[in-house]
Amino acid sequence: MKKYMQVITESGILFEFIDFNVNALALTTPEKVYFSNDLSRLSDDFALYVVLHELAHAKRVANGKAPDLEVLIDEHFGNFFEKVMIEERIAERYAQRMYLKLTGEVAPTFMTLGLERQSNVEGIAELYEMAYNQIKVSELGYYDTIRNLILTKEEV
């Protein structure tokens, strides 16, 4: 069994592999973690890093430590994005720490979100702002709108 699959199954989180409509590898919701089928095309180490990052989100959601994005969406985009980035930084630190523990190696920079580079943060902000704007005009809440944007039509 591939290491990333072992980590997923041993974590006890509910998960599903599906095709995504967008260029993303995973999405954590309160119900489960969705992984893109494209994860299997990555190297085992890169896939492991993605899984660890998403596992951090899933654990924080399950333990009630992550902010409720359904509530946050009512805030100004700047406040919303600031809280989202705090969560992304926490997930990155967890993934880097666990990757080192599991592999004995530091995760290569290309695997990370590269949040120390402003250009990467700006790129993430553009994606989140697009989603934020769609959520604001939607009749659906945060997670339902995100599911509709990311998941394939057959999966929604």
DONULUM-84008 format. One record per residue (C-alpha): residue in three letters; x, y, z. Coordinates in steps of 0.2 Angstrom, whole numbers, plus 2048, in hexadecimal, padded with zeros to 3 digits. Layout:
<recs>
+-----+-----+-----+-----+
!   r !  xx !  yy !  zz !
+-----+-----+-----+-----+
! ALA !   X !   Y !   Z !
...
+-----+-----+-----+-----+
</recs>
This chain:
<recs>
+-----+-----+-----+-----+
!   r !  xx !  yy !  zz !
+-----+-----+-----+-----+
! MET ! 800 ! 800 ! 800 !
! LYS ! 806 ! 811 ! 7FC !
! LYS ! 80C ! 81C ! 80B !
! TYR ! 7FF ! 829 ! 808 !
! MET ! 7F1 ! 81C ! 807 !
! GLN ! 7F7 ! 815 ! 817 !
! VAL ! 7F6 ! 826 ! 81F !
! ILE ! 7E5 ! 829 ! 819 !
! THR ! 7DE ! 818 ! 81E !
! GLU ! 7E6 ! 819 ! 82F !
! SER ! 7E0 ! 82B ! 833 !
! GLY ! 7CE ! 825 ! 835 !
! ILE ! 7C8 ! 834 ! 82A !
! LEU ! 7BA ! 831 ! 81E !
! PHE ! 7C1 ! 834 ! 80C !
! GLU ! 7BD ! 832 ! 7FA !
! PHE ! 7C7 ! 833 ! 7EA !
! ILE ! 7BE ! 83C ! 7DC !
! ASP ! 7C1 ! 846 ! 7CD !
! PHE ! 7C2 ! 859 ! 7D0 !
! ASN ! 7BC ! 867 ! 7C4 !
! VAL ! 7CB ! 872 ! 7C9 !
! ASN ! 7DD ! 870 ! 7CB !
! ALA ! 7DD ! 86B ! 7DE !
! LEU ! 7E3 ! 85B ! 7E6 !
! ALA ! 7D7 ! 85B ! 7F6 !
! LEU ! 7C9 ! 863 ! 7FF !
! THR ! 7C5 ! 861 ! 811 !
! THR ! 7B2 ! 863 ! 816 !
! PRO ! 7AA ! 85F ! 827 !
! GLU ! 7A4 ! 84F ! 820 !
! LYS ! 7B3 ! 848 ! 817 !
! VAL ! 7C3 ! 84B ! 80E !
! TYR ! 7C2 ! 84A ! 7FB !
! PHE ! 7D2 ! 846 ! 7F2 !
! SER ! 7D5 ! 848 ! 7E0 !
! ASN ! 7D8 ! 839 ! 7D5 !
! ASP ! 7E7 ! 843 ! 7CF !
! LEU ! 7EF ! 83F ! 7E0 !
! SER ! 7F4 ! 82E ! 7D9 !
! ARG ! 7FE ! 836 ! 7CB !
! LEU ! 809 ! 83F ! 7D7 !
! SER ! 819 ! 837 ! 7DF !
! ASP ! 815 ! 82E ! 7EF !
! ASP ! 81E ! 83B ! 7F9 !
! PHE ! 815 ! 849 ! 7F1 !
! ALA ! 804 ! 840 ! 7F4 !
! LEU ! 809 ! 83D ! 806 !
! TYR ! 80C ! 84F ! 809 !
! VAL ! 7FB ! 854 ! 801 !
! VAL ! 7F3 ! 847 ! 80C !
! LEU ! 7FC ! 84D ! 81C !
! HIS ! 7F7 ! 85F ! 818 !
! GLU ! 7E4 ! 85A ! 816 !
! LEU ! 7E5 ! 84F ! 825 !
! ALA ! 7EA ! 85F ! 82F !
! HIS ! 7DA ! 868 ! 829 !
! ALA ! 7CF ! 858 ! 82C !
! LYS ! 7D6 ! 856 ! 83E !
! ARG ! 7D3 ! 869 ! 842 !
! VAL ! 7C1 ! 868 ! 83B !
! ALA ! 7BD ! 858 ! 845 !
! ASN ! 7C4 ! 860 ! 855 !
! GLY ! 7BB ! 870 ! 853 !
! LYS ! 7CB ! 87A ! 851 !
! ALA ! 7C9 ! 880 ! 83F !
! PRO ! 7BE ! 890 ! 83D !
! ASP ! 7AC ! 88D ! 836 !
! LEU ! 7AE ! 892 ! 824 !
! GLU ! 79B ! 893 ! 822 !
! VAL ! 79C ! 8A1 ! 82F !
! LEU ! 7AC ! 8A9 ! 829 !
! ILE ! 7A5 ! 8AC ! 818 !
! ASP ! 79A ! 8BA ! 81F !
! GLU ! 7AA ! 8C4 ! 823 !
! HIS ! 7B3 ! 8CF ! 817 !
! PHE ! 7BE ! 8C6 ! 80B !
! GLY ! 7CE ! 8CC ! 814 !
! ASN ! 7C9 ! 8C5 ! 825 !
! PHE ! 7C3 ! 8B5 ! 81D !
! PHE ! 7D3 ! 8B2 ! 813 !
! GLU ! 7DE ! 8B6 ! 822 !
! LYS ! 7D5 ! 8A9 ! 82C !
! VAL ! 7D7 ! 89C ! 81E !
! MET ! 7E9 ! 8A0 ! 81C !
! ILE ! 7EC ! 89C ! 82F !
! GLU ! 7E4 ! 88B ! 82C !
! GLU ! 7EF ! 888 ! 81D !
! ARG ! 7FF ! 88D ! 826 !
! ILE ! 7F9 ! 881 ! 834 !
! ALA ! 7F6 ! 873 ! 828 !
! GLU ! 807 ! 876 ! 81F !
! ARG ! 811 ! 876 ! 830 !
! TYR ! 808 ! 865 ! 834 !
! ALA ! 80B ! 85E ! 823 !
! GLN ! 81E ! 863 ! 824 !
! ARG ! 820 ! 85C ! 836 !
! MET ! 817 ! 84B ! 832 !
! TYR ! 820 ! 849 ! 821 !
! LEU ! 831 ! 84B ! 82A !
! LYS ! 82B ! 83E ! 837 !
! LEU ! 825 ! 832 ! 82A !
! THR ! 833 ! 833 ! 81D !
! GLY ! 842 ! 83A ! 827 !
! GLU ! 843 ! 848 ! 81A !
! VAL ! 83E ! 85A ! 819 !
! ALA ! 830 ! 85C ! 80C !
! PRO ! 837 ! 864 ! 7FD !
! THR ! 830 ! 876 ! 7FA !
! PHE ! 827 ! 871 ! 7EA !
! MET ! 81B ! 866 ! 7F4 !
! THR ! 816 ! 875 ! 7FF !
! LEU ! 80A ! 883 ! 7FC !
! GLY ! 819 ! 88F ! 7FD !
! LEU ! 811 ! 89B ! 809 !
! GLU ! 821 ! 8A4 ! 80D !
! ARG ! 820 ! 8AB ! 7FB !
! GLN ! 814 ! 8BA ! 7F9 !
! SER ! 810 ! 8B5 ! 7E7 !
! ASN ! 80A ! 8A4 ! 7EC !
! VAL ! 7FF ! 8AC ! 7FA !
! GLU ! 7F8 ! 8B8 ! 7EC !
! GLY ! 7F4 ! 8A9 ! 7E1 !
! ILE ! 7EB ! 8A0 ! 7EF !
! ALA ! 7E2 ! 8B0 ! 7F3 !
! GLU ! 7DC ! 8B2 ! 7E1 !
! LEU ! 7D4 ! 8A0 ! 7E1 !
! TYR ! 7CC ! 8A3 ! 7F2 !
! GLU ! 7C5 ! 8B4 ! 7ED !
! MET ! 7BD ! 8AC ! 7DD !
! ALA ! 7B5 ! 89F ! 7E8 !
! TYR ! 7B1 ! 8AB ! 7F6 !
! ASN ! 7A7 ! 8B6 ! 7E9 !
! GLN ! 79E ! 8A7 ! 7E2 !
! ILE ! 799 ! 8A2 ! 7F4 !
! LYS ! 793 ! 8B3 ! 7F8 !
! VAL ! 786 ! 8B3 ! 7E9 !
! SER ! 782 ! 8A1 ! 7EC !
! GLU ! 772 ! 89B ! 7F5 !
! LEU ! 77D ! 88D ! 7FB !
! GLY ! 789 ! 88E ! 80A !
! TYR ! 79C ! 88D ! 809 !
! TYR ! 79E ! 87A ! 808 !
! ASP ! 790 ! 877 ! 7FC !
! THR ! 796 ! 884 ! 7F0 !
! ILE ! 7A8 ! 87E ! 7F1 !
! ARG ! 7A3 ! 86C ! 7EE !
! ASN ! 799 ! 872 ! 7DE !
! LEU ! 7A9 ! 87C ! 7D8 !
! ILE ! 7B5 ! 86E ! 7DB !
! LEU ! 7AD ! 85D ! 7DA !
! THR ! 7A7 ! 856 ! 7CA !
! LYS ! 795 ! 857 ! 7C6 !
! GLU ! 792 ! 845 ! 7C9 !
! GLU ! 799 ! 846 ! 7DA !
! VAL ! 78F ! 855 ! 7E0 !
+-----+-----+-----+-----+
</recs>
